[in-house]
Amino acid sequence: MPDGINNHQAQGGAAPQFDAIIVGAGFSGLYQLHQLRDQLGLNVLVIEAGDDVGGTWYWNRYPGARCDSESHYYSYSFSRALQEEWRWSERYPEHGEIRRYLAHVADRFDLRRNISLNTRLTAARWDEAGNRWLIDTDTRGTLSATVFITAVGCLSAANIPQIPGLDTFKGAWHHTGRWPHQGVDFTGKRVGLIGTGSTGIQATPVIAQQAAQLTVFQRTANYSIPARNRPLTDEEWSEIQDSYEAIRERARSSTNGHPFVIFDKSALDVSPAERSRRYEEAWARGGLGFRAAFNDLLKNPAANATASDFIRAKIAEIVRDPATAAKLTPTDHPFASKRPPVDTDYFDTFNRANVTLVDIKATPIERIEARGIQTTETLHELDIIVFATGFDALTGPLLALGISGAGGHNLRQDWAAGPRSYLGLQPPHYPNMFTITGPGSPSVLTNMPVAIEQHTQWITACISYMRAHGFVRIETSEEEAGTWVAKVNAAANATLLPMANSSWYLGANVPGKPRVFMPYAGGMAHYARICDEVARDGYRGFTLSRARQVA
């Protein structure tokens, strides 16, 4: 393309040409569209499978679904006017409020005219001769773009376990990540819920309030911190508005994108009395900030044990039946080595007469029958089954796109042993493709909007640099990807995160998925500095070219 990356012309009879095609209309896709279209003046199309914007929150409408980051910083920071005009109602936003927020953003910035809803990408392939991406869709045929950007989210490929007999079940079944928009009425029903990760922990109390009987099938006991959710008062909101810039700066300069001030001492450097006091205060305050009680909870096993033991004692204190409390007590992994859920009355729900806990490590599920779930011990008769079994995280949404790169490369084959990417931004052999919050970036270890804004701003600056210098192609190498994967592994191994063998960070929740720690655990602020240094060095690690290079 002689005029660089900004070429709107379709070749005679070829697919409609765009400067950039983005897949996904959630937090990532909306902001990336705004930047490329309104800042750079590019011709951009967003493809979205749903019938409205919202991304992950379009699909996740299960009972109790809400964010575990606090509302005032689970939001965009790029527009002061947007920040001032949107008023969050609760400390932790419920799924419907997040969708309303994203719909407001789409309308406020007139983004919908560049979004193709109800359009699913069926395949994406690199056209070497044309130096462009050809994007196959189910409703608009084949489209063409110079740049291909995935904004599909890290947690969007539903993981439905392959349990024998599901097709014979006479009742209804639903996955939390594909919840019916009209909702599900549990009144008077016998409900079985499989999974006690963050989703199951959020859904359990709400379903228990409706159902005649709720049976929770638990594979792995989980730590959970009370959310202490409540409406935000006018006084609190005024204080937030007055200090918003400082809150945003703390979030961007932090390890995990949260504006927490981490106590600068080890859990082992204070007296037992002070340690207990700090944990009690963090428990009463609630939320993910519990991890900030001390500075070494994710690095020092002995320090972590003090937090783990504190939470275990809380479970024993809350759950009245000792046998049930023991089942709910995690013993096989350190606190926060998996993303710790925040909950509203989760452990207390097991004190209800209509709630039963089944340990499926002790009595595994054998099959699903017409009347319910058969374990090695008994048949649990059910009217509804809820799969709170999470997602094929990070890689699943990308592999589902059917992406083929240069030289006959196929992403599913290339990642058969685990994802390989430079900075979590681009795999080798996939020119002009960018992955927002892809594997190898901090992504799910952070407050996502902070990671999303950093990634999309970096991508926008990169494309702007290419246009300014007449470059038409950007690609990385196997060597750079391999070096970065080694750094991802080293960062993870410097923490306790790999010690959770059942963690979806490792892909352990999906049978057959390679056990590889996927997100970058070196810290959000540190990662952003690395990306900035790469850009300042003329996009070190990438090869930029002004003319098509055929291998």
Backbone torsions as a table, in degrees:
resi	resn	phi	psi	omega
1	MET	NA	105.6	-172.4
2	PRO	-64.4	-27.5	-178.7
3	ASP	-96.5	26.8	172.6
4	GLY	77.7	-156.6	-170.8
5	ILE	-75.9	-14.3	-174.9
6	ASN	-98.9	74.9	-178.3
7	ASN	-124.9	116.6	-177.0
8	HIS	-96.0	-2.9	-170.9
9	GLN	-82.6	129.5	170.1
10	ALA	-87.0	137.9	175.7
11	GLN	-68.5	155.2	-173.5
12	GLY	-49.0	118.1	178.1
13	GLY	76.2	1.4	-176.3
14	ALA	-83.8	176.9	-179.8
15	ALA	-64.5	149.7	175.4
16	PRO	-52.8	133.6	-171.4
17	GLN	-102.4	133.9	174.0
18	PHE	-126.8	154.4	172.3
19	ASP	-66.8	-40.4	-178.9
20	ALA	-148.0	138.9	170.5
21	ILE	-117.2	130.2	-179.6
22	ILE	-114.0	135.4	178.0
23	VAL	-105.2	114.8	177.2
24	GLY	114.7	131.9	-177.8
25	ALA	-118.9	46.9	172.0
26	GLY	-99.6	-153.4	-179.8
27	PHE	-53.0	-44.6	-175.9
28	SER	-68.9	-51.8	-174.8
29	GLY	-64.3	-39.7	-178.8
30	LEU	-64.6	-45.8	-177.8
31	TYR	-71.3	-37.4	177.3
32	GLN	-62.9	-40.6	175.7
33	LEU	-59.8	-48.1	-178.7
34	HIS	-57.3	-42.6	-177.4
35	GLN	-70.0	-48.6	-175.8
36	LEU	-68.6	-39.6	-178.0
37	ARG	-77.5	-49.2	-169.7
38	ASP	-91.0	-22.8	177.7
39	GLN	-96.3	-39.8	-176.9
40	LEU	-102.7	-11.9	178.5
41	GLY	73.4	27.8	-177.8
42	LEU	-85.8	159.1	175.5
43	ASN	-89.5	106.4	-168.2
44	VAL	-124.4	143.1	173.5
45	LEU	-128.7	134.7	172.4
46	VAL	-105.6	129.3	175.6
47	ILE	-101.8	128.5	-177.9
48	GLU	-136.1	125.9	-177.8
49	ALA	-70.4	-30.3	-179.0
50	GLY	-77.1	174.3	179.4
51	ASP	-96.4	12.1	173.5
52	ASP	-158.9	169.7	177.0
53	VAL	-73.9	168.5	177.9
54	GLY	139.3	-23.5	177.7
55	GLY	59.7	-131.1	179.5
56	THR	-52.4	-37.5	-176.3
57	TRP	-78.4	-13.6	171.5
58	TYR	-67.1	-38.6	-174.4
59	TRP	-90.4	-33.2	-174.7
60	ASN	-88.7	95.3	-178.7
61	ARG	-126.0	19.9	-176.5
62	TYR	-65.4	160.1	180.0
63	PRO	-58.5	128.9	178.9
64	GLY	86.6	-0.1	-176.2
65	ALA	-67.4	119.2	173.5
66	ARG	-154.8	164.4	-176.5
67	CYS	-74.3	150.8	175.6
68	ASP	-100.6	2.5	165.8
69	SER	-96.9	147.9	-178.0
70	GLU	-71.0	145.4	-168.3
71	SER	-57.0	-41.6	-171.3
72	HIS	-68.1	-19.4	174.6
73	TYR	-117.0	2.1	167.7
74	TYR	-91.3	67.6	-171.7
75	SER	-165.8	168.4	179.3
76	TYR	-73.7	147.5	175.6
77	SER	-113.7	-1.3	-170.4
78	PHE	-74.2	-19.8	-176.4
79	SER	-124.2	114.1	178.2
80	ARG	-63.4	-38.7	-179.6
81	ALA	-63.1	-44.3	177.2
82	LEU	-60.2	-43.3	-179.3
83	GLN	-61.2	-37.9	-176.9
84	GLU	-79.3	-28.6	-173.0
85	GLU	-91.5	-18.7	-179.2
86	TRP	-94.5	128.7	-177.9
87	ARG	-114.1	111.3	176.6
88	TRP	-75.1	143.5	-173.8
89	SER	-93.3	-28.4	-174.8
90	GLU	-129.9	164.4	177.5
91	ARG	-61.7	-43.3	177.7
92	TYR	-117.4	119.5	-174.5
93	PRO	-72.7	135.7	175.2
94	GLU	-79.0	156.5	-171.3
95	HIS	-55.1	-39.3	-179.2
96	GLY	-65.7	-36.6	179.4
97	GLU	-68.3	-36.8	177.5
98	ILE	-65.1	-40.5	177.3
99	ARG	-64.2	-40.2	178.3
100	ARG	-63.1	-37.7	178.8
101	TYR	-64.0	-47.7	-178.8
102	LEU	-67.5	-34.2	174.8
103	ALA	-64.3	-40.0	177.1
104	HIS	-61.8	-42.8	178.4
105	VAL	-61.8	-45.4	-179.8
106	ALA	-60.0	-40.3	-179.4
107	ASP	-75.3	-42.0	-175.9
108	ARG	-62.0	-38.2	-177.8
109	PHE	-101.8	13.3	175.0
110	ASP	53.4	47.8	-176.1
111	LEU	-86.7	-22.4	-171.2
112	ARG	-62.6	-27.5	-177.4
113	ARG	-68.2	-12.7	177.1
114	ASN	-112.3	17.6	-179.2
115	ILE	-117.5	127.4	176.3
116	SER	-101.5	101.0	-179.6
117	LEU	-79.3	166.6	179.9
118	ASN	53.1	35.0	-178.0
119	THR	-127.9	119.1	-177.3
120	ARG	-108.4	130.7	174.2
121	LEU	-73.3	129.6	-178.7
122	THR	-105.8	-23.1	175.8
123	ALA	-167.7	153.3	175.3
124	ALA	-137.3	129.0	-176.6
125	ARG	-138.7	140.7	179.2
126	TRP	-80.4	126.3	178.2
127	ASP	-98.2	102.5	-175.0
128	GLU	-64.0	-41.2	-177.2
129	ALA	-64.7	-39.8	-178.7
130	GLY	-91.2	-6.3	-177.7
131	ASN	52.5	54.0	-175.8
132	ARG	-158.6	170.2	176.2
133	TRP	-100.1	136.2	172.8
134	LEU	-107.0	122.3	-172.5
135	ILE	-113.3	112.9	177.7
136	ASP	-87.9	134.7	179.6
137	THR	-128.5	164.2	-178.2
138	ASP	-85.8	-14.2	-176.2
139	THR	-124.1	-20.1	-175.3
140	ARG	-120.1	14.9	-179.7
141	GLY	68.7	-147.2	-178.6
142	THR	-97.7	131.7	177.9
143	LEU	-116.2	161.5	-177.9
144	SER	-129.7	142.3	179.7
145	ALA	-148.1	145.7	174.9
146	THR	-72.0	-38.0	179.9
147	VAL	-121.4	137.3	-179.7
148	PHE	-120.5	121.7	-175.1
149	ILE	-124.1	124.7	177.1
150	THR	-93.8	124.0	177.1
151	ALA	-127.1	46.1	-170.6
152	VAL	-88.4	-1.3	179.4
153	GLY	81.1	159.7	-179.3
154	CYS	-88.8	-23.5	-174.0
155	LEU	-127.3	68.8	-177.3
156	SER	-132.8	-8.2	178.0
157	ALA	-98.2	102.1	-174.7
158	ALA	-61.1	135.3	178.5
159	ASN	-101.7	99.2	178.4
160	ILE	-99.0	112.9	-175.8
161	PRO	-63.9	145.0	-178.6
162	GLN	-88.2	78.1	179.8
163	ILE	-93.6	126.0	-179.0
164	PRO	-56.7	137.2	173.6
165	GLY	93.3	0.3	-178.3
166	LEU	-56.9	-36.8	-178.2
167	ASP	-70.3	-9.8	179.3
168	THR	-95.7	-8.4	-176.4
169	PHE	-65.3	129.0	-176.0
170	LYS	-84.1	-15.6	178.3
171	GLY	-88.3	-163.1	177.8
172	ALA	-100.3	149.4	172.8
173	TRP	-136.8	148.9	-176.7
174	HIS	-144.1	145.2	169.9
175	HIS	-98.5	137.8	-175.6
176	THR	-61.2	-28.3	-179.6
177	GLY	-82.2	-1.9	176.1
178	ARG	-136.1	50.9	-172.6
179	TRP	-72.2	138.1	177.9
180	PRO	-58.2	134.8	-177.4
181	HIS	-65.7	-25.8	178.8
182	GLN	-81.9	-3.5	-179.8
183	GLY	84.2	175.8	179.5
184	VAL	-130.4	129.3	179.4
185	ASP	-91.9	115.2	-178.8
186	PHE	-96.6	2.1	-174.4
187	THR	-56.4	124.4	177.4
188	GLY	71.9	8.1	-174.5
189	LYS	-97.8	153.9	170.3
190	ARG	-95.1	115.3	-171.3
191	VAL	-115.6	135.5	171.1
192	GLY	-111.5	126.0	179.2
193	LEU	-115.1	122.3	-179.0
194	ILE	-104.6	117.4	177.0
195	GLY	118.8	131.8	180.0
196	THR	-130.5	39.9	167.0
197	GLY	-81.5	-160.6	-176.5
198	SER	-57.0	-42.5	-178.6
199	THR	-65.0	-48.9	179.3
200	GLY	-62.1	-36.8	179.5
201	ILE	-67.3	-34.3	176.2
202	GLN	-74.2	-39.4	-173.0
203	ALA	-78.1	-33.1	-173.1
204	THR	-53.5	-52.3	-177.8
205	PRO	-62.3	-35.7	-176.5
206	VAL	-72.7	-44.9	178.8
207	ILE	-64.1	-38.8	-178.8
208	ALA	-61.3	-29.4	180.0
209	GLN	-71.2	-23.4	-178.5
210	GLN	-100.4	-42.7	-168.1
211	ALA	-71.0	152.0	172.1
212	ALA	-68.5	-40.6	179.1
213	GLN	-147.2	132.3	176.0
214	LEU	-119.7	124.0	174.9
215	THR	-111.4	118.9	-178.9
216	VAL	-100.0	122.2	179.7
217	PHE	-99.0	112.1	-174.3
218	GLN	-110.0	125.8	172.4
219	ARG	-90.2	-46.3	-176.1
220	THR	-130.5	122.9	175.7
221	ALA	-66.0	146.8	-172.4
222	ASN	-127.4	144.9	166.6
223	TYR	-73.0	147.6	174.1
224	SER	-151.5	143.6	-179.2
225	ILE	-109.8	136.8	177.5
226	PRO	-62.5	137.9	-178.6
227	ALA	-75.1	-33.7	-173.0
228	ARG	56.8	42.8	-179.6
229	ASN	-68.2	147.5	178.7
230	ARG	-167.6	164.3	174.4
231	PRO	-64.6	148.1	175.2
232	LEU	-86.1	129.7	179.9
233	THR	-78.4	162.0	176.9
234	ASP	-60.0	-37.9	-179.7
235	GLU	-64.9	-43.3	178.1
236	GLU	-62.8	-41.9	-178.3
237	TRP	-66.3	-36.7	177.1
238	SER	-64.3	-40.2	178.0
239	GLU	-65.5	-39.2	177.6
240	ILE	-62.6	-46.8	-179.6
241	GLN	-60.8	-38.7	-178.6
242	ASP	-68.3	-26.7	-175.4
243	SER	-116.0	16.7	-173.3
244	TYR	-57.5	-43.7	-176.3
245	GLU	-64.2	-38.6	177.6
246	ALA	-67.6	-37.7	177.4
247	ILE	-62.0	-45.9	-179.3
248	ARG	-63.4	-41.6	-178.6
249	GLU	-66.2	-39.8	176.9
250	ARG	-62.1	-40.7	-179.9
251	ALA	-63.7	-46.1	-177.8
252	ARG	-67.6	-28.6	-176.5
253	SER	-95.2	6.4	-175.8
254	SER	-93.8	173.8	178.0
255	THR	-70.2	-37.8	-170.7
256	ASN	-124.2	16.0	175.6
257	GLY	77.6	6.1	175.0
258	HIS	-101.9	145.6	-178.6
259	PRO	-83.0	41.5	179.2
260	PHE	-81.6	142.9	169.6
261	VAL	-98.0	110.2	-176.3
262	ILE	-79.7	128.6	178.2
263	PHE	-61.1	126.4	-169.3
264	ASP	-88.0	51.5	174.8
265	LYS	-146.6	154.6	173.9
266	SER	-74.4	151.1	174.3
267	ALA	-63.9	-17.7	-178.0
268	LEU	-94.0	-5.7	-176.3
269	ASP	-99.0	7.7	177.6
270	VAL	-121.6	166.0	179.4
271	SER	-71.1	155.8	175.6
272	PRO	-53.9	-36.7	-179.4
273	ALA	-66.2	-44.5	179.6
274	GLU	-68.0	-38.8	178.9
275	ARG	-60.3	-46.1	178.6
276	SER	-62.6	-40.8	179.7
277	ARG	-62.5	-43.4	-178.8
278	ARG	-66.5	-39.7	177.3
279	TYR	-65.7	-41.1	178.9
280	GLU	-63.1	-40.8	178.6
281	GLU	-65.2	-41.4	179.3
282	ALA	-67.4	-37.2	177.6
283	TRP	-65.2	-41.3	179.7
284	ALA	-68.8	-34.1	178.8
285	ARG	-73.8	-37.1	175.8
286	GLY	80.3	167.3	173.9
287	GLY	87.5	-179.6	-176.0
288	LEU	-65.5	-15.0	177.5
289	GLY	-62.7	-10.8	175.8
290	PHE	-56.2	-32.1	-178.9
291	ARG	-67.0	-17.8	-177.9
292	ALA	-88.6	5.6	-178.5
293	ALA	-61.1	-34.0	177.3
294	PHE	-143.3	162.7	-170.3
295	ASN	-91.2	0.4	-174.2
296	ASP	-129.3	21.2	-175.6
297	LEU	-67.4	-25.0	179.5
298	LEU	-101.6	6.3	-177.7
299	LYS	-123.7	-29.9	-173.7
300	ASN	-112.8	113.7	-177.4
301	PRO	-57.9	-37.9	-179.3
302	ALA	-68.6	-39.4	176.9
303	ALA	-66.2	-43.2	179.3
304	ASN	-60.9	-36.0	-178.8
305	ALA	-60.0	-31.0	179.0
306	THR	-68.1	-37.9	177.1
307	ALA	-71.4	-43.3	179.9
308	SER	-60.0	-44.9	-179.3
309	ASP	-65.3	-35.9	178.8
310	PHE	-62.0	-45.4	-178.3
311	ILE	-69.2	-39.5	177.0
312	ARG	-58.8	-40.9	178.7
313	ALA	-65.0	-36.1	177.9
314	LYS	-64.8	-40.5	178.7
315	ILE	-61.4	-45.2	179.3
316	ALA	-63.6	-31.4	179.7
317	GLU	-74.3	-36.7	-174.7
318	ILE	-81.6	-45.5	-173.1
319	VAL	-85.6	120.1	-170.4
320	ARG	-74.5	-34.7	-179.3
321	ASP	-82.7	116.6	-175.9
322	PRO	-58.9	-36.9	-179.2
323	ALA	-66.2	-42.3	177.5
324	THR	-66.7	-42.2	178.2
325	ALA	-59.0	-41.0	179.7
326	ALA	-63.4	-40.7	178.4
327	LYS	-64.5	-34.7	-177.0
328	LEU	-81.9	-5.5	-175.4
329	THR	-89.7	117.2	-179.9
330	PRO	-73.4	135.0	179.4
331	THR	-133.2	-8.0	-172.2
332	ASP	-101.1	3.0	177.8
333	HIS	-156.7	153.4	178.7
334	PRO	-72.0	153.1	174.9
335	PHE	-55.4	135.4	175.4
336	ALA	70.0	7.1	170.9
337	SER	-74.5	-20.9	162.0
338	LYS	-109.9	153.4	-179.9
339	ARG	-59.3	117.3	-174.9
340	PRO	-73.6	126.2	177.1
341	PRO	-66.7	159.3	166.1
342	VAL	-117.3	143.1	-168.6
343	ASP	-137.3	167.2	171.3
344	THR	-123.8	101.2	175.3
345	ASP	65.7	30.0	-179.5
346	TYR	-63.2	-58.6	-176.8
347	PHE	-64.1	-36.9	179.4
348	ASP	-64.5	-26.7	-179.6
349	THR	-60.3	-28.2	-179.0
350	PHE	-77.1	0.9	170.5
351	ASN	-88.2	-8.1	179.8
352	ARG	-74.1	145.5	-178.9
353	ALA	-69.0	-22.0	-176.4
354	ASN	-97.2	14.8	-178.0
355	VAL	-121.9	130.3	179.4
356	THR	-126.3	140.5	177.4
357	LEU	-108.3	130.5	177.9
358	VAL	-117.0	122.7	177.8
359	ASP	-86.5	104.3	-174.9
360	ILE	-86.1	3.3	164.7
361	LYS	-79.5	-38.0	178.8
362	ALA	-77.3	-40.6	179.8
363	THR	-130.1	83.8	-173.6
364	PRO	-61.4	155.0	171.8
365	ILE	-72.0	126.2	177.2
366	GLU	-91.1	-41.7	-176.5
367	ARG	-169.8	169.0	171.1
368	ILE	-107.3	132.5	179.4
369	GLU	-113.4	177.1	-178.7
370	ALA	-56.2	-35.8	-174.5
371	ARG	-96.9	-7.0	-179.4
372	GLY	158.5	-150.7	-175.1
373	ILE	-108.2	124.6	179.3
374	GLN	-99.0	117.8	171.7
375	THR	-98.3	179.7	176.8
376	THR	-66.8	-12.1	-176.1
377	GLU	-103.7	-42.0	-173.4
378	THR	-162.0	168.8	172.8
379	LEU	-96.3	122.2	176.5
380	HIS	-96.1	107.6	-177.5
381	GLU	-76.2	131.2	-171.6
382	LEU	-139.4	153.1	172.4
383	ASP	-100.7	-30.3	-177.8
384	ILE	-138.9	138.0	172.3
385	ILE	-114.3	131.2	176.8
386	VAL	-113.2	120.8	175.6
387	PHE	-92.9	104.1	173.9
388	ALA	-101.9	52.7	-170.0
389	THR	-99.8	12.8	170.8
390	GLY	73.5	-148.6	-167.4
391	PHE	-135.0	158.3	165.5
392	ASP	-80.8	85.7	-163.8
393	ALA	-73.6	149.4	172.2
394	LEU	65.2	-61.4	-179.1
395	THR	-85.4	-34.3	-174.9
396	GLY	-53.1	-48.7	-179.5
397	PRO	-62.6	-31.9	-179.7
398	LEU	-77.7	-42.0	-179.3
399	LEU	-66.5	-27.3	180.0
400	ALA	-69.1	-13.7	-176.6
401	LEU	-81.5	-12.2	179.9
402	GLY	65.6	55.7	-173.6
403	ILE	-92.1	128.8	175.5
404	SER	-120.0	133.0	-175.5
405	GLY	-106.0	-154.4	-178.4
406	ALA	-75.5	152.0	174.4
407	GLY	63.8	28.7	177.9
408	GLY	78.2	11.2	-179.6
409	HIS	-73.5	143.9	178.2
410	ASN	-126.0	129.8	-172.4
411	LEU	-62.7	-38.7	-179.9
412	ARG	-62.7	-40.5	177.5
413	GLN	-71.1	-41.6	-178.7
414	ASP	-63.1	-30.4	-176.9
415	TRP	-104.2	20.3	-177.6
416	ALA	-60.7	-30.8	179.3
417	ALA	-101.1	6.2	-178.5
418	GLY	128.6	157.3	-175.1
419	PRO	-70.0	141.6	176.2
420	ARG	-128.3	120.7	-175.1
421	SER	-156.0	151.9	175.3
422	TYR	-95.0	116.7	179.7
423	LEU	64.9	10.3	-173.9
424	GLY	71.2	12.5	-175.7
425	LEU	-107.2	-30.0	-178.5
426	GLN	-158.3	130.1	171.9
427	PRO	-78.4	152.4	173.4
428	PRO	-66.2	148.6	179.4
429	HIS	81.0	10.1	179.6
430	TYR	-128.0	75.9	-175.9
431	PRO	-61.0	147.6	173.9
432	ASN	57.8	23.4	176.2
433	MET	-114.5	134.1	177.3
434	PHE	-125.7	139.4	178.6
435	THR	-112.9	112.2	178.7
436	ILE	-74.7	126.7	-177.3
437	THR	49.6	44.8	179.0
438	GLY	-77.1	172.0	175.8
439	PRO	-59.0	136.9	-174.3
440	GLY	100.2	-3.7	173.0
441	SER	-113.0	167.3	-177.7
442	PRO	-62.0	-35.9	173.2
443	SER	30.9	-106.6	-169.8
444	VAL	-69.7	-8.6	175.3
445	LEU	-85.7	5.6	-174.3
446	THR	-128.4	172.0	163.1
447	ASN	-71.8	110.0	-164.0
448	MET	-55.9	-41.6	-178.1
449	PRO	-59.2	-31.0	177.5
450	VAL	-66.3	-46.7	178.3
451	ALA	-63.7	-40.2	-178.7
452	ILE	-64.5	-45.8	-179.4
453	GLU	-63.4	-40.9	178.4
454	GLN	-62.0	-46.1	-177.5
455	HIS	-65.4	-49.4	-175.8
456	THR	-67.0	-35.6	177.4
457	GLN	-67.1	-38.0	178.0
458	TRP	-65.6	-44.4	179.4
459	ILE	-61.7	-43.0	179.5
460	THR	-61.8	-44.4	179.2
461	ALA	-64.0	-37.2	178.7
462	CYS	-64.2	-46.8	179.7
463	ILE	-64.4	-38.6	177.0
464	SER	-61.8	-42.2	178.0
465	TYR	-61.8	-43.1	179.3
466	MET	-61.5	-44.3	-179.4
467	ARG	-64.1	-42.3	-177.8
468	ALA	-64.8	-29.1	-176.4
469	HIS	-107.4	7.2	175.5
470	GLY	74.8	18.5	178.4
471	PHE	-80.3	142.5	-179.5
472	VAL	-116.5	-6.1	-174.3
473	ARG	-148.9	137.4	176.0
474	ILE	-135.1	132.7	-179.2
475	GLU	-152.3	156.1	176.8
476	THR	-112.9	-180.0	-172.8
477	SER	-120.3	164.3	174.4
478	GLU	-59.2	-38.7	-178.5
479	GLU	-63.1	-46.2	180.0
480	GLU	-64.6	-41.5	179.0
481	ALA	-63.4	-42.9	179.7
482	GLY	-63.2	-40.4	177.8
483	THR	-63.9	-40.9	-179.1
484	TRP	-70.2	-39.8	177.6
485	VAL	-59.3	-39.2	177.2
486	ALA	-62.8	-37.8	177.9
487	LYS	-68.8	-37.1	176.3
488	VAL	-61.7	-44.6	178.9
489	ASN	-64.5	-42.1	-179.8
490	ALA	-63.9	-40.9	179.4
491	ALA	-64.1	-41.0	178.7
492	ALA	-65.6	-42.2	-176.5
493	ASN	-71.2	-13.4	174.4
494	ALA	-81.5	-1.3	179.9
495	THR	-123.1	-178.6	176.1
496	LEU	-91.0	1.3	-172.8
497	LEU	-58.3	-41.2	-178.9
498	PRO	-70.1	-6.0	-177.2
499	MET	-76.3	-12.3	178.6
500	ALA	-88.8	94.3	-174.2
501	ASN	-65.1	-21.2	-178.4
502	SER	-95.9	9.2	-173.0
503	SER	-74.5	140.3	173.5
504	TRP	-74.4	-12.8	170.1
505	TYR	-58.3	-29.6	179.7
506	LEU	-96.6	-2.0	-175.9
507	GLY	77.9	16.5	-172.4
508	ALA	-72.1	-14.5	-178.2
509	ASN	-85.4	-4.5	-177.5
510	VAL	-117.1	113.3	-179.6
511	PRO	-56.3	133.3	178.0
512	GLY	85.2	-8.9	-179.6
513	LYS	-76.5	137.2	-178.8
514	PRO	-61.7	138.9	179.8
515	ARG	-82.3	91.1	-179.8
516	VAL	-134.0	131.3	177.1
517	PHE	-73.6	119.3	-165.4
518	MET	-95.0	-41.5	-178.8
519	PRO	-81.5	160.8	178.3
520	TYR	-86.5	120.5	-173.9
521	ALA	-100.2	14.0	-178.5
522	GLY	-81.9	0.4	177.4
523	GLY	104.9	139.1	-176.9
524	MET	-64.3	-47.5	-177.3
525	ALA	-65.4	-41.2	178.5
526	HIS	-64.2	-42.5	178.0
527	TYR	-60.7	-44.0	-179.4
528	ALA	-61.7	-37.2	177.7
529	ARG	-65.7	-39.3	177.3
530	ILE	-61.2	-46.6	179.7
531	CYS	-61.4	-40.3	178.8
532	ASP	-64.6	-39.8	178.7
533	GLU	-65.1	-40.8	177.1
534	VAL	-58.4	-44.1	179.9
535	ALA	-66.5	-43.0	-179.5
536	ARG	-63.3	-28.8	178.8
537	ASP	-87.2	24.9	178.7
538	GLY	71.5	33.0	179.2
539	TYR	64.6	54.3	176.4
540	ARG	-54.4	135.0	-178.6
541	GLY	94.8	-11.8	174.8
542	PHE	-112.0	151.0	171.0
543	THR	-105.7	122.2	178.4
544	LEU	-109.7	136.6	-177.1
545	SER	-136.4	150.1	-178.8
546	ARG	-94.5	-14.6	178.5
547	ALA	-134.8	155.9	-178.6
548	ARG	-60.1	132.6	176.4
549	GLN	-112.8	116.5	-179.8
550	VAL	-97.5	124.4	-177.8
551	ALA	-65.8	NA	NA
